[in-house]
Amino acid sequence: MPTTPHAERHFTASATVRDVVIGMSDGLTVPFALAAGLSGAVSATKLVITAGGAEIAAGALAMGLGGYLAARTDRDHYNSEVAREHRETQEIPHEERREVAEIFHQYGLTDEEVKPMLDALTKDPRRWVDFMMRFELGLEAPDPKRELKSAVTIALSYVLGGLIPLLPYILIPTMQTALLTSVGVTLVALFAFGAVKGGFTGVPRLRSGLQTLLVGGLAAGAAFALARLLG
């Protein structure tokens, strides 16, 4: 009897999505708050555009650098833990074998079932350390290109997000109309961004879109009020 092949689909680009979320969420809120705050203090849209563009450039560089340093820190931490596990398997192998056995016991295996697997695993130091990294420490080997990918992804996402609230000021000469349009476009963009993010992460699109709209809208509103107050 013919059967339909079973195919599992799992989302595996969580780090990239996280970087996009970080860049887009900040890009949508911070430049919007700056532009909106300036729109109440100046009458020329050119000044808002200049200040907003400068903020987007500076923010993208700062966010990209932050992403690079965070990814580099993760890699350095992973490498230091690998070195420590290698050292411990050489200096205190009996203790490390006990820890491996405890991990297997957590899955309901008996000592008799664990022993042959433990013997086979500990014959290869590389596999032994890899097992300890994954199941004792919960760490996965980082992508060697992660630093650059993270920096570029966050920076570009910030620029894209920042251009959305700034675009109405570029296209519309009247300050008040540009402000209202920027508010509307930014709120729509927040909802759309949240819905797309939900599609990638498996969260219902409507719920994800509303959550992003609420959180991003509150953040933008708070930043806008502060900019107005200080201005």
PyRosetta script that sets phi, psi and omega in degrees:
from pyrosetta import init, pose_from_sequence

init()
pose = pose_from_sequence("MPTTPHAERHFTASATVRDVVIGMSDGLTVPFALAAGLSGAVSATKLVITAGGAEIAAGALAMGLGGYLAARTDRDHYNSEVAREHRETQEIPHEERREVAEIFHQYGLTDEEVKPMLDALTKDPRRWVDFMMRFELGLEAPDPKRELKSAVTIALSYVLGGLIPLLPYILIPTMQTALLTSVGVTLVALFAFGAVKGGFTGVPRLRSGLQTLLVGGLAAGAAFALARLLG")
pose.set_psi(1, 124.4)
pose.set_omega(1, -177.4)
pose.set_phi(2, -67.1)
pose.set_psi(2, 143.3)
pose.set_omega(2, 178.7)
pose.set_phi(3, -124.5)
pose.set_psi(3, 153.9)
pose.set_omega(3, 177.9)
pose.set_phi(4, -84.6)
pose.set_psi(4, 124.9)
pose.set_omega(4, 179.8)
pose.set_phi(5, -57.3)
pose.set_psi(5, 137.8)
pose.set_omega(5, 178.7)
pose.set_phi(6, -84.2)
pose.set_psi(6, 122.4)
pose.set_omega(6, 179.7)
pose.set_phi(7, -123.4)
pose.set_psi(7, 123.9)
pose.set_omega(7, 178.4)
pose.set_phi(8, -99.5)
pose.set_psi(8, 135.3)
pose.set_omega(8, 177.9)
pose.set_phi(9, -118.1)
pose.set_psi(9, 118.4)
pose.set_omega(9, -179.7)
pose.set_phi(10, -122.6)
pose.set_psi(10, 140.8)
pose.set_omega(10, 177.8)
pose.set_phi(11, -82.0)
pose.set_psi(11, 124.5)
pose.set_omega(11, -173.6)
pose.set_phi(12, -120.4)
pose.set_psi(12, 4.7)
pose.set_omega(12, -177.0)
pose.set_phi(13, -106.1)
pose.set_psi(13, 39.9)
pose.set_omega(13, -174.8)
pose.set_phi(14, -62.5)
pose.set_psi(14, -35.7)
pose.set_omega(14, -179.6)
pose.set_phi(15, -65.2)
pose.set_psi(15, -41.2)
pose.set_omega(15, 178.8)
pose.set_phi(16, -66.3)
pose.set_psi(16, -43.2)
pose.set_omega(16, 177.6)
pose.set_phi(17, -61.2)
pose.set_psi(17, -40.8)
pose.set_omega(17, 177.9)
pose.set_phi(18, -59.7)
pose.set_psi(18, -42.2)
pose.set_omega(18, 178.8)
pose.set_phi(19, -64.9)
pose.set_psi(19, -41.2)
pose.set_omega(19, 178.1)
pose.set_phi(20, -63.5)
pose.set_psi(20, -42.6)
pose.set_omega(20, 179.6)
pose.set_phi(21, -61.5)
pose.set_psi(21, -44.7)
pose.set_omega(21, -180.0)
pose.set_phi(22, -60.9)
pose.set_psi(22, -49.2)
pose.set_omega(22, -177.5)
pose.set_phi(23, -67.5)
pose.set_psi(23, -46.2)
pose.set_omega(23, -177.1)
pose.set_phi(24, -67.9)
pose.set_psi(24, -42.7)
pose.set_omega(24, -177.0)
pose.set_phi(25, -63.2)
pose.set_psi(25, -44.0)
pose.set_omega(25, 177.3)
pose.set_phi(26, -69.7)
pose.set_psi(26, -38.8)
pose.set_omega(26, -179.9)
pose.set_phi(27, -64.8)
pose.set_psi(27, -33.1)
pose.set_omega(27, 179.4)
pose.set_phi(28, -76.1)
pose.set_psi(28, -30.3)
pose.set_omega(28, -172.5)
pose.set_phi(29, -96.4)
pose.set_psi(29, -47.3)
pose.set_omega(29, -173.3)
pose.set_phi(30, -67.6)
pose.set_psi(30, -52.1)
pose.set_omega(30, 177.6)
pose.set_phi(31, -62.1)
pose.set_psi(31, -33.7)
pose.set_omega(31, 176.7)
pose.set_phi(32, -62.6)
pose.set_psi(32, -45.8)
pose.set_omega(32, -179.7)
pose.set_phi(33, -63.5)
pose.set_psi(33, -40.9)
pose.set_omega(33, 179.0)
pose.set_phi(34, -64.1)
pose.set_psi(34, -48.2)
pose.set_omega(34, -179.0)
pose.set_phi(35, -63.2)
pose.set_psi(35, -42.3)
pose.set_omega(35, -179.7)
pose.set_phi(36, -66.2)
pose.set_psi(36, -41.5)
pose.set_omega(36, 178.2)
pose.set_phi(37, -63.7)
pose.set_psi(37, -41.9)
pose.set_omega(37, 178.6)
pose.set_phi(38, -67.1)
pose.set_psi(38, -31.5)
pose.set_omega(38, -177.5)
pose.set_phi(39, -64.0)
pose.set_psi(39, -21.6)
pose.set_omega(39, 177.1)
pose.set_phi(40, -89.4)
pose.set_psi(40, -9.9)
pose.set_omega(40, -176.8)
pose.set_phi(41, -110.6)
pose.set_psi(41, -20.7)
pose.set_omega(41, -179.3)
pose.set_phi(42, -127.2)
pose.set_psi(42, 162.7)
pose.set_omega(42, -178.6)
pose.set_phi(43, -108.3)
pose.set_psi(43, -11.0)
pose.set_omega(43, -177.0)
pose.set_phi(44, -99.7)
pose.set_psi(44, 123.4)
pose.set_omega(44, 178.1)
pose.set_phi(45, -66.7)
pose.set_psi(45, -24.4)
pose.set_omega(45, -179.3)
pose.set_phi(46, -61.0)
pose.set_psi(46, -39.6)
pose.set_omega(46, 179.1)
pose.set_phi(47, -66.4)
pose.set_psi(47, -40.0)
pose.set_omega(47, 177.9)
pose.set_phi(48, -62.7)
pose.set_psi(48, -42.1)
pose.set_omega(48, -180.0)
pose.set_phi(49, -64.6)
pose.set_psi(49, -43.2)
pose.set_omega(49, -179.0)
pose.set_phi(50, -64.6)
pose.set_psi(50, -47.3)
pose.set_omega(50, 179.9)
pose.set_phi(51, -65.8)
pose.set_psi(51, -40.6)
pose.set_omega(51, 179.3)
pose.set_phi(52, -65.5)
pose.set_psi(52, -41.7)
pose.set_omega(52, 178.1)
pose.set_phi(53, -63.3)
pose.set_psi(53, -40.9)
pose.set_omega(53, 178.4)
pose.set_phi(54, -64.4)
pose.set_psi(54, -39.2)
pose.set_omega(54, 180.0)
pose.set_phi(55, -66.6)
pose.set_psi(55, -39.8)
pose.set_omega(55, 179.0)
pose.set_phi(56, -62.9)
pose.set_psi(56, -43.5)
pose.set_omega(56, 179.3)
pose.set_phi(57, -63.6)
pose.set_psi(57, -47.5)
pose.set_omega(57, -179.5)
pose.set_phi(58, -66.4)
pose.set_psi(58, -42.2)
pose.set_omega(58, -179.7)
pose.set_phi(59, -64.6)
pose.set_psi(59, -39.9)
pose.set_omega(59, 178.9)
pose.set_phi(60, -63.4)
pose.set_psi(60, -42.7)
pose.set_omega(60, 178.8)
pose.set_phi(61, -64.4)
pose.set_psi(61, -44.3)
pose.set_omega(61, -178.9)
pose.set_phi(62, -65.8)
pose.set_psi(62, -44.3)
pose.set_omega(62, -179.9)
pose.set_phi(63, -66.8)
pose.set_psi(63, -40.9)
pose.set_omega(63, 178.3)
pose.set_phi(64, -62.5)
pose.set_psi(64, -42.4)
pose.set_omega(64, 177.6)
pose.set_phi(65, -63.7)
pose.set_psi(65, -40.1)
pose.set_omega(65, 177.6)
pose.set_phi(66, -62.2)
pose.set_psi(66, -41.2)
pose.set_omega(66, 177.2)
pose.set_phi(67, -64.0)
pose.set_psi(67, -39.9)
pose.set_omega(67, 178.8)
pose.set_phi(68, -62.5)
pose.set_psi(68, -47.1)
pose.set_omega(68, -177.7)
pose.set_phi(69, -66.3)
pose.set_psi(69, -37.6)
pose.set_omega(69, 179.0)
pose.set_phi(70, -64.9)
pose.set_psi(70, -44.0)
pose.set_omega(70, 178.8)
pose.set_phi(71, -66.0)
pose.set_psi(71, -37.9)
pose.set_omega(71, 178.5)
pose.set_phi(72, -65.8)
pose.set_psi(72, -39.4)
pose.set_omega(72, 177.8)
pose.set_phi(73, -62.6)
pose.set_psi(73, -41.8)
pose.set_omega(73, 177.9)
pose.set_phi(74, -60.7)
pose.set_psi(74, -43.1)
pose.set_omega(74, -178.9)
pose.set_phi(75, -66.8)
pose.set_psi(75, -43.2)
pose.set_omega(75, 179.0)
pose.set_phi(76, -62.5)
pose.set_psi(76, -40.2)
pose.set_omega(76, 179.0)
pose.set_phi(77, -64.8)
pose.set_psi(77, -42.6)
pose.set_omega(77, 179.3)
pose.set_phi(78, -62.2)
pose.set_psi(78, -45.8)
pose.set_omega(78, -178.8)
pose.set_phi(79, -63.0)
pose.set_psi(79, -38.2)
pose.set_omega(79, 179.1)
pose.set_phi(80, -67.6)
pose.set_psi(80, -36.2)
pose.set_omega(80, 178.4)
pose.set_phi(81, -70.6)
pose.set_psi(81, -37.0)
pose.set_omega(81, 176.1)
pose.set_phi(82, -61.4)
pose.set_psi(82, -45.1)
pose.set_omega(82, 179.2)
pose.set_phi(83, -61.7)
pose.set_psi(83, -40.4)
pose.set_omega(83, 179.9)
pose.set_phi(84, -66.0)
pose.set_psi(84, -42.2)
pose.set_omega(84, 179.6)
pose.set_phi(85, -65.1)
pose.set_psi(85, -39.9)
pose.set_omega(85, 176.6)
pose.set_phi(86, -60.3)
pose.set_psi(86, -43.6)
pose.set_omega(86, -179.2)
pose.set_phi(87, -64.3)
pose.set_psi(87, -40.7)
pose.set_omega(87, -177.6)
pose.set_phi(88, -71.3)
pose.set_psi(88, -34.5)
pose.set_omega(88, 178.1)
pose.set_phi(89, -67.9)
pose.set_psi(89, -22.6)
pose.set_omega(89, 178.1)
pose.set_phi(90, -88.8)
pose.set_psi(90, -37.2)
pose.set_omega(90, -173.8)
pose.set_phi(91, -90.6)
pose.set_psi(91, -35.7)
pose.set_omega(91, -178.8)
pose.set_phi(92, -133.7)
pose.set_psi(92, 61.6)
pose.set_omega(92, -175.9)
pose.set_phi(93, -60.7)
pose.set_psi(93, -34.3)
pose.set_omega(93, -178.7)
pose.set_phi(94, -64.2)
pose.set_psi(94, -40.2)
pose.set_omega(94, 178.5)
pose.set_phi(95, -66.8)
pose.set_psi(95, -39.9)
pose.set_omega(95, 179.2)
pose.set_phi(96, -67.9)
pose.set_psi(96, -36.8)
pose.set_omega(96, 175.9)
pose.set_phi(97, -64.3)
pose.set_psi(97, -38.0)
pose.set_omega(97, 178.3)
pose.set_phi(98, -63.5)
pose.set_psi(98, -39.4)
pose.set_omega(98, 179.6)
pose.set_phi(99, -66.1)
pose.set_psi(99, -38.9)
pose.set_omega(99, 177.0)
pose.set_phi(100, -63.6)
pose.set_psi(100, -43.7)
pose.set_omega(100, 179.9)
pose.set_phi(101, -60.9)
pose.set_psi(101, -39.6)
pose.set_omega(101, 179.0)
pose.set_phi(102, -63.3)
pose.set_psi(102, -37.0)
pose.set_omega(102, 178.1)
pose.set_phi(103, -63.6)
pose.set_psi(103, -44.7)
pose.set_omega(103, 177.9)
pose.set_phi(104, -64.0)
pose.set_psi(104, -38.0)
pose.set_omega(104, -179.6)
pose.set_phi(105, -63.2)
pose.set_psi(105, -30.7)
pose.set_omega(105, 178.6)
pose.set_phi(106, -63.0)
pose.set_psi(106, -21.2)
pose.set_omega(106, 178.3)
pose.set_phi(107, -95.2)
pose.set_psi(107, 11.9)
pose.set_omega(107, 175.2)
pose.set_phi(108, 84.7)
pose.set_psi(108, 13.5)
pose.set_omega(108, 180.0)
pose.set_phi(109, -84.0)
pose.set_psi(109, 145.3)
pose.set_omega(109, 178.8)
pose.set_phi(110, -86.3)
pose.set_psi(110, 170.3)
pose.set_omega(110, 178.8)
pose.set_phi(111, -60.6)
pose.set_psi(111, -39.0)
pose.set_omega(111, -179.9)
pose.set_phi(112, -65.1)
pose.set_psi(112, -36.3)
pose.set_omega(112, 179.0)
pose.set_phi(113, -75.9)
pose.set_psi(113, -31.3)
pose.set_omega(113, -176.3)
pose.set_phi(114, -75.7)
pose.set_psi(114, -37.8)
pose.set_omega(114, -170.7)
pose.set_phi(115, -55.2)
pose.set_psi(115, -50.7)
pose.set_omega(115, -179.4)
pose.set_phi(116, -64.6)
pose.set_psi(116, -35.9)
pose.set_omega(116, 177.1)
pose.set_phi(117, -67.9)
pose.set_psi(117, -39.6)
pose.set_omega(117, 179.1)
pose.set_phi(118, -64.7)
pose.set_psi(118, -43.4)
pose.set_omega(118, 179.4)
pose.set_phi(119, -62.5)
pose.set_psi(119, -43.1)
pose.set_omega(119, -178.9)
pose.set_phi(120, -66.9)
pose.set_psi(120, -40.7)
pose.set_omega(120, -177.4)
pose.set_phi(121, -67.3)
pose.set_psi(121, -44.3)
pose.set_omega(121, -173.6)
pose.set_phi(122, -78.1)
pose.set_psi(122, -4.1)
pose.set_omega(122, 174.3)
pose.set_phi(123, -71.0)
pose.set_psi(123, -27.1)
pose.set_omega(123, -178.2)
pose.set_phi(124, -110.2)
pose.set_psi(124, 105.2)
pose.set_omega(124, -177.3)
pose.set_phi(125, -57.2)
pose.set_psi(125, -35.5)
pose.set_omega(125, -178.4)
pose.set_phi(126, -66.3)
pose.set_psi(126, -46.2)
pose.set_omega(126, 179.1)
pose.set_phi(127, -67.7)
pose.set_psi(127, -34.6)
pose.set_omega(127, 178.5)
pose.set_phi(128, -61.1)
pose.set_psi(128, -49.8)
pose.set_omega(128, -179.8)
pose.set_phi(129, -64.8)
pose.set_psi(129, -40.2)
pose.set_omega(129, 179.3)
pose.set_phi(130, -61.3)
pose.set_psi(130, -40.3)
pose.set_omega(130, 177.7)
pose.set_phi(131, -61.9)
pose.set_psi(131, -44.9)
pose.set_omega(131, -179.0)
pose.set_phi(132, -65.4)
pose.set_psi(132, -38.1)
pose.set_omega(132, 178.8)
pose.set_phi(133, -63.2)
pose.set_psi(133, -41.2)
pose.set_omega(133, -176.4)
pose.set_phi(134, -77.2)
pose.set_psi(134, -48.6)
pose.set_omega(134, -167.9)
pose.set_phi(135, -99.6)
pose.set_psi(135, -22.3)
pose.set_omega(135, 175.1)
pose.set_phi(136, -91.4)
pose.set_psi(136, -46.4)
pose.set_omega(136, -174.7)
pose.set_phi(137, -99.2)
pose.set_psi(137, -16.2)
pose.set_omega(137, -180.0)
pose.set_phi(138, 69.0)
pose.set_psi(138, 33.5)
pose.set_omega(138, -177.8)
pose.set_phi(139, -114.2)
pose.set_psi(139, 136.1)
pose.set_omega(139, 175.9)
pose.set_phi(140, -106.8)
pose.set_psi(140, 147.6)
pose.set_omega(140, 178.5)
pose.set_phi(141, -61.9)
pose.set_psi(141, 124.7)
pose.set_omega(141, -178.2)
pose.set_phi(142, -73.5)
pose.set_psi(142, 152.9)
pose.set_omega(142, 174.7)
pose.set_phi(143, -63.8)
pose.set_psi(143, 125.7)
pose.set_omega(143, -179.1)
pose.set_phi(144, -61.3)
pose.set_psi(144, -20.5)
pose.set_omega(144, 178.1)
pose.set_phi(145, -98.8)
pose.set_psi(145, 12.0)
pose.set_omega(145, -172.9)
pose.set_phi(146, -62.2)
pose.set_psi(146, -39.8)
pose.set_omega(146, -175.9)
pose.set_phi(147, -58.2)
pose.set_psi(147, -51.1)
pose.set_omega(147, -178.2)
pose.set_phi(148, -67.2)
pose.set_psi(148, -42.0)
pose.set_omega(148, 178.7)
pose.set_phi(149, -59.6)
pose.set_psi(149, -44.9)
pose.set_omega(149, -178.5)
pose.set_phi(150, -63.6)
pose.set_psi(150, -45.1)
pose.set_omega(150, -179.0)
pose.set_phi(151, -61.5)
pose.set_psi(151, -47.2)
pose.set_omega(151, -178.3)
pose.set_phi(152, -67.1)
pose.set_psi(152, -42.9)
pose.set_omega(152, -178.5)
pose.set_phi(153, -62.8)
pose.set_psi(153, -46.9)
pose.set_omega(153, -179.0)
pose.set_phi(154, -65.5)
pose.set_psi(154, -44.3)
pose.set_omega(154, -178.1)
pose.set_phi(155, -63.4)
pose.set_psi(155, -47.4)
pose.set_omega(155, -179.8)
pose.set_phi(156, -65.7)
pose.set_psi(156, -38.1)
pose.set_omega(156, 178.0)
pose.set_phi(157, -64.7)
pose.set_psi(157, -37.5)
pose.set_omega(157, 178.1)
pose.set_phi(158, -64.9)
pose.set_psi(158, -44.0)
pose.set_omega(158, 179.3)
pose.set_phi(159, -62.0)
pose.set_psi(159, -46.2)
pose.set_omega(159, 179.9)
pose.set_phi(160, -61.5)
pose.set_psi(160, -45.9)
pose.set_omega(160, 178.6)
pose.set_phi(161, -64.4)
pose.set_psi(161, -39.1)
pose.set_omega(161, -178.1)
pose.set_phi(162, -70.0)
pose.set_psi(162, -30.0)
pose.set_omega(162, -179.9)
pose.set_phi(163, -70.3)
pose.set_psi(163, -25.6)
pose.set_omega(163, -177.0)
pose.set_phi(164, -63.1)
pose.set_psi(164, -53.4)
pose.set_omega(164, 178.3)
pose.set_phi(165, -72.6)
pose.set_psi(165, -19.5)
pose.set_omega(165, -178.5)
pose.set_phi(166, -85.4)
pose.set_psi(166, -24.5)
pose.set_omega(166, -175.5)
pose.set_phi(167, -57.9)
pose.set_psi(167, -41.2)
pose.set_omega(167, 178.2)
pose.set_phi(168, -58.5)
pose.set_psi(168, -33.9)
pose.set_omega(168, 178.7)
pose.set_phi(169, -69.4)
pose.set_psi(169, -27.4)
pose.set_omega(169, 178.3)
pose.set_phi(170, -76.1)
pose.set_psi(170, -35.8)
pose.set_omega(170, -173.6)
pose.set_phi(171, -94.1)
pose.set_psi(171, -24.4)
pose.set_omega(171, -174.5)
pose.set_phi(172, -114.3)
pose.set_psi(172, 121.6)
pose.set_omega(172, -175.7)
pose.set_phi(173, -76.3)
pose.set_psi(173, -26.0)
pose.set_omega(173, -177.6)
pose.set_phi(174, -81.3)
pose.set_psi(174, 125.2)
pose.set_omega(174, -173.3)
pose.set_phi(175, -61.2)
pose.set_psi(175, -49.0)
pose.set_omega(175, -176.8)
pose.set_phi(176, -63.8)
pose.set_psi(176, -42.0)
pose.set_omega(176, 178.6)
pose.set_phi(177, -65.4)
pose.set_psi(177, -41.2)
pose.set_omega(177, 178.4)
pose.set_phi(178, -62.2)
pose.set_psi(178, -40.1)
pose.set_omega(178, 179.5)
pose.set_phi(179, -63.2)
pose.set_psi(179, -49.7)
pose.set_omega(179, -178.6)
pose.set_phi(180, -63.0)
pose.set_psi(180, -39.8)
pose.set_omega(180, 178.0)
pose.set_phi(181, -65.3)
pose.set_psi(181, -40.2)
pose.set_omega(181, 179.1)
pose.set_phi(182, -62.5)
pose.set_psi(182, -41.0)
pose.set_omega(182, 178.0)
pose.set_phi(183, -61.1)
pose.set_psi(183, -49.0)
pose.set_omega(183, -178.9)
pose.set_phi(184, -62.8)
pose.set_psi(184, -45.4)
pose.set_omega(184, -179.1)
pose.set_phi(185, -64.5)
pose.set_psi(185, -39.6)
pose.set_omega(185, -179.0)
pose.set_phi(186, -66.1)
pose.set_psi(186, -42.2)
pose.set_omega(186, 179.2)
pose.set_phi(187, -64.6)
pose.set_psi(187, -42.1)
pose.set_omega(187, 177.0)
pose.set_phi(188, -63.0)
pose.set_psi(188, -42.0)
pose.set_omega(188, -179.9)
pose.set_phi(189, -64.3)
pose.set_psi(189, -38.5)
pose.set_omega(189, 178.1)
pose.set_phi(190, -62.5)
pose.set_psi(190, -44.2)
pose.set_omega(190, 179.5)
pose.set_phi(191, -65.2)
pose.set_psi(191, -46.3)
pose.set_omega(191, -179.1)
pose.set_phi(192, -62.3)
pose.set_psi(192, -41.7)
pose.set_omega(192, 178.9)
pose.set_phi(193, -62.3)
pose.set_psi(193, -42.7)
pose.set_omega(193, 178.3)
pose.set_phi(194, -64.1)
pose.set_psi(194, -39.3)
pose.set_omega(194, 179.2)
pose.set_phi(195, -65.1)
pose.set_psi(195, -43.3)
pose.set_omega(195, 177.9)
pose.set_phi(196, -63.7)
pose.set_psi(196, -42.6)
pose.set_omega(196, 178.1)
pose.set_phi(197, -60.4)
pose.set_psi(197, -40.9)
pose.set_omega(197, 178.1)
pose.set_phi(198, -62.0)
pose.set_psi(198, -37.2)
pose.set_omega(198, 177.7)
pose.set_phi(199, -63.1)
pose.set_psi(199, -34.1)
pose.set_omega(199, 179.0)
pose.set_phi(200, -76.1)
pose.set_psi(200, -36.9)
pose.set_omega(200, -172.5)
pose.set_phi(201, -95.9)
pose.set_psi(201, -4.4)
pose.set_omega(201, 178.0)
pose.set_phi(202, 89.4)
pose.set_psi(202, 0.2)
pose.set_omega(202, 176.8)
pose.set_phi(203, -81.6)
pose.set_psi(203, 140.2)
pose.set_omega(203, 177.6)
pose.set_phi(204, -50.3)
pose.set_psi(204, 132.3)
pose.set_omega(204, -173.2)
pose.set_phi(205, -58.8)
pose.set_psi(205, -42.9)
pose.set_omega(205, -178.1)
pose.set_phi(206, -63.3)
pose.set_psi(206, -45.6)
pose.set_omega(206, -179.6)
pose.set_phi(207, -64.3)
pose.set_psi(207, -44.8)
pose.set_omega(207, -180.0)
pose.set_phi(208, -63.4)
pose.set_psi(208, -40.9)
pose.set_omega(208, 179.5)
pose.set_phi(209, -64.1)
pose.set_psi(209, -43.3)
pose.set_omega(209, 179.7)
pose.set_phi(210, -67.3)
pose.set_psi(210, -39.4)
pose.set_omega(210, 178.3)
pose.set_phi(211, -62.3)
pose.set_psi(211, -46.4)
pose.set_omega(211, 179.7)
pose.set_phi(212, -64.7)
pose.set_psi(212, -39.7)
pose.set_omega(212, 177.8)
pose.set_phi(213, -62.3)
pose.set_psi(213, -44.3)
pose.set_omega(213, -178.5)
pose.set_phi(214, -65.7)
pose.set_psi(214, -51.3)
pose.set_omega(214, -177.7)
pose.set_phi(215, -65.2)
pose.set_psi(215, -48.5)
pose.set_omega(215, -179.9)
pose.set_phi(216, -65.8)
pose.set_psi(216, -38.3)
pose.set_omega(216, 178.2)
pose.set_phi(217, -64.7)
pose.set_psi(217, -42.0)
pose.set_omega(217, 177.7)
pose.set_phi(218, -65.0)
pose.set_psi(218, -42.2)
pose.set_omega(218, 179.1)
pose.set_phi(219, -63.8)
pose.set_psi(219, -44.4)
pose.set_omega(219, 179.7)
pose.set_phi(220, -65.6)
pose.set_psi(220, -40.7)
pose.set_omega(220, 179.1)
pose.set_phi(221, -63.8)
pose.set_psi(221, -42.1)
pose.set_omega(221, 178.7)
pose.set_phi(222, -65.0)
pose.set_psi(222, -43.6)
pose.set_omega(222, 178.7)
pose.set_phi(223, -65.1)
pose.set_psi(223, -37.9)
pose.set_omega(223, 177.7)
pose.set_phi(224, -63.1)
pose.set_psi(224, -46.3)
pose.set_omega(224, 180.0)
pose.set_phi(225, -62.6)
pose.set_psi(225, -40.1)
pose.set_omega(225, 178.7)
pose.set_phi(226, -65.4)
pose.set_psi(226, -41.9)
pose.set_omega(226, 178.4)
pose.set_phi(227, -62.7)
pose.set_psi(227, -40.9)
pose.set_omega(227, 178.6)
pose.set_phi(228, -65.3)
pose.set_psi(228, -41.0)
pose.set_omega(228, -178.5)
pose.set_phi(229, -65.3)
pose.set_psi(229, -44.9)
pose.set_omega(229, -180.0)
pose.set_phi(230, -73.4)
pose.set_psi(230, -26.6)
pose.set_omega(230, -179.9)
pose.set_phi(231, -78.8)
pose.dump_pdb("model.pdb")
